[in-house]
Amino acid sequence: RSPFPLRQSFAGRVGHLGCGEAKFFYHIDLYRIKNINEVKDLGLEEIINDLKNIVVIEWAEKIDKLLPKKRINVYFEYLGENKRRITVHGQY
């Protein structure tokens, strides 16, 4: 069970994305979401598609249809109590 709220945002200059400097960093945790309909009215599509945002989404597979095709996916795989495999792929 995730201790985080559905969405947290942090304003400021958080990096360079090749298209200007990012305005906001968003952490979105979809652990408690059961289906895509629960998030459609929350403004997530606008956040995700704004190129000036850096968006990190936990449990992103729950809204796969809303995600842009150009993105970077990071997967964490549990391999043991003190061991994880991190896989990064995608395009930006």
Secondary structure as a PSIPRED ss2 file (coil, helix, strand):
# PSIPRED VFORMAT (PSIPRED V4.0)

   1 R C   1.000  0.000  0.000
   2 S C   1.000  0.000  0.000
   3 P C   1.000  0.000  0.000
   4 F C   1.000  0.000  0.000
   5 P C   1.000  0.000  0.000
   6 L C   1.000  0.000  0.000
   7 R E   0.000  0.000  1.000
   8 Q E   0.000  0.000  1.000
   9 S E   0.000  0.000  1.000
  10 F E   0.000  0.000  1.000
  11 A E   0.000  0.000  1.000
  12 G C   1.000  0.000  0.000
  13 R C   1.000  0.000  0.000
  14 V C   1.000  0.000  0.000
  15 G C   1.000  0.000  0.000
  16 H E   0.000  0.000  1.000
  17 L C   1.000  0.000  0.000
  18 G C   1.000  0.000  0.000
  19 C C   1.000  0.000  0.000
  20 G C   1.000  0.000  0.000
  21 E E   0.000  0.000  1.000
  22 A C   1.000  0.000  0.000
  23 K C   1.000  0.000  0.000
  24 F E   0.000  0.000  1.000
  25 F E   0.000  0.000  1.000
  26 Y E   0.000  0.000  1.000
  27 H E   0.000  0.000  1.000
  28 I E   0.000  0.000  1.000
  29 D E   0.000  0.000  1.000
  30 L C   1.000  0.000  0.000
  31 Y C   1.000  0.000  0.000
  32 R C   1.000  0.000  0.000
  33 I C   1.000  0.000  0.000
  34 K C   1.000  0.000  0.000
  35 N C   1.000  0.000  0.000
  36 I H   0.000  1.000  0.000
  37 N H   0.000  1.000  0.000
  38 E H   0.000  1.000  0.000
  39 V C   1.000  0.000  0.000
  40 K C   1.000  0.000  0.000
  41 D C   1.000  0.000  0.000
  42 L C   1.000  0.000  0.000
  43 G C   1.000  0.000  0.000
  44 L H   0.000  1.000  0.000
  45 E H   0.000  1.000  0.000
  46 E H   0.000  1.000  0.000
  47 I H   0.000  1.000  0.000
  48 I H   0.000  1.000  0.000
  49 N H   0.000  1.000  0.000
  50 D C   1.000  0.000  0.000
  51 L C   1.000  0.000  0.000
  52 K C   1.000  0.000  0.000
  53 N E   0.000  0.000  1.000
  54 I E   0.000  0.000  1.000
  55 V E   0.000  0.000  1.000
  56 V E   0.000  0.000  1.000
  57 I E   0.000  0.000  1.000
  58 E E   0.000  0.000  1.000
  59 W C   1.000  0.000  0.000
  60 A H   0.000  1.000  0.000
  61 E H   0.000  1.000  0.000
  62 K H   0.000  1.000  0.000
  63 I H   0.000  1.000  0.000
  64 D H   0.000  1.000  0.000
  65 K H   0.000  1.000  0.000
  66 L H   0.000  1.000  0.000
  67 L C   1.000  0.000  0.000
  68 P C   1.000  0.000  0.000
  69 K C   1.000  0.000  0.000
  70 K C   1.000  0.000  0.000
  71 R C   1.000  0.000  0.000
  72 I E   0.000  0.000  1.000
  73 N E   0.000  0.000  1.000
  74 V E   0.000  0.000  1.000
  75 Y E   0.000  0.000  1.000
  76 F E   0.000  0.000  1.000
  77 E E   0.000  0.000  1.000
  78 Y E   0.000  0.000  1.000
  79 L E   0.000  0.000  1.000
  80 G E   0.000  0.000  1.000
  81 E C   1.000  0.000  0.000
  82 N C   1.000  0.000  0.000
  83 K E   0.000  0.000  1.000
  84 R E   0.000  0.000  1.000
  85 R E   0.000  0.000  1.000
  86 I E   0.000  0.000  1.000
  87 T E   0.000  0.000  1.000
  88 V E   0.000  0.000  1.000
  89 H E   0.000  0.000  1.000
  90 G E   0.000  0.000  1.000
  91 Q C   1.000  0.000  0.000
  92 Y C   1.000  0.000  0.000
